[in-house]
């Protein structure tokens, strides 16, 4: 199973970048999805996601204003859960996810990984 990081950035100071690196260091398979193509170490940042059905978790690193464009993608993936990292909270996304039977977590991916709760 894979984790999809939405909002991935090649900039090392960004939390999405740190999350990709930490997920990989903890042995998780990661797909990094961002606005611009790039790299996070050996992980490519893609701007479009092909057909995939083996994504367990989506971890969100974009604000609410930009999330609606991903609703169709989320629906097609049907992940088990979506982690809303600090600053990404969105009642509209939460309602959508609940209707799709997708668990919503208000958490920090970095903290979850660091405390073995991921």
C-alpha positions in Angstrom: 0.0 0.0 0.0 1.1 3.5 -0.8 0.8 7.0 0.7 0.0 9.9 -1.6 1.4 13.2 -0.6 -0.7 16.0 -2.1 1.2 19.3 -2.2 4.7 17.8 -2.5 7.5 20.4 -2.9 11.1 20.0 -3.9 12.0 22.8 -1.3 13.7 21.1 1.6 12.1 23.5 4.1 8.6 22.5 3.3 6.8 20.1 5.5 5.6 18.1 2.5 9.2 17.5 1.5 10.1 16.4 5.1 7.1 14.1 5.1 8.1 12.4 1.8 11.6 11.8 3.2 10.4 10.6 6.6 7.7 8.3 5.0 10.4 6.7 2.9 12.9 6.4 5.8 10.1 4.5 7.6 9.7 2.1 4.7 6.5 3.5 3.2 5.9 3.6 -0.6 5.2 7.2 -1.6 3.8 9.0 -4.5 4.5 12.7 -4.4 2.0 14.9 -6.2 2.7 18.6 -6.7 2.0 21.6 -8.8 5.4 21.4 -10.5 7.5 18.4 -11.5 10.7 17.9 -9.5 12.5 15.5 -7.2 12.6 14.9 -3.4 15.9 12.9 -3.2 15.1 9.9 -5.5 11.3 10.4 -5.4 9.9 12.1 -8.5 7.2 14.8 -7.9 4.5 14.1 -10.4 1.9 16.7 -11.6 -0.7 14.1 -12.7 -1.6 10.8 -11.2 -2.2 7.8 -13.4 -4.7 5.1 -12.6 -3.8 3.6 -9.2 -5.9 1.7 -6.7 -3.4 0.7 -4.0 -3.2 4.0 -2.1 -4.0 3.5 1.5 -3.4 7.1 2.8 -3.5 10.6 1.4 -1.7 13.1 3.5 -2.7 16.7 2.6 -0.3 19.6 2.4 -2.4 22.1 0.5 -4.9 24.6 1.9 -8.6 24.3 1.7 -8.9 26.7 -1.3 -6.9 24.3 -3.5 -8.4 21.0 -2.3 -11.7 20.8 -4.3 -9.7 20.1 -7.5 -8.6 16.8 -6.0 -12.1 15.5 -5.0 -12.6 13.5 -8.1 -9.1 12.0 -7.7 -9.8 11.1 -4.1 -13.1 9.5 -5.1 -11.4 7.4 -7.7 -8.6 6.3 -5.4 -10.9 5.5 -2.4 -8.1 5.7 0.2 -8.7 4.3 3.7 -7.9 7.6 5.3 -6.9 11.3 4.6 -4.6 13.0 7.0 -5.3 16.7 7.3 -2.0 18.2 8.5 -2.1 21.5 10.4 -3.4 24.3 8.2 -5.2 22.0 5.8 -8.5 21.6 7.7 -11.5 21.9 5.5 -15.1 21.1 6.4 -16.0 20.6 2.8 -13.4 17.9 2.3 -14.4 16.3 5.6 -18.0 16.1 4.5 -17.0 14.7 1.1 -14.7 12.1 2.7 -17.4 11.1 5.2 -19.9 10.5 2.3 -17.2 8.4 0.6 -16.6 6.4 3.8 -13.0 7.7 4.0 -11.6 8.2 7.5 -10.4 11.8 8.3 -7.6 12.4 10.7 -6.6 15.8 12.1 -2.9 15.0 12.7 0.6 15.8 11.6 2.2 13.1 9.5 5.6 13.9 10.8 4.5 13.4 14.4 2.6 10.2 13.6 5.7 8.8 12.0 8.0 10.0 14.8 5.8 8.4 17.5 5.2 5.1 15.6 1.5 5.9 15.2 1.4 6.1 11.4 
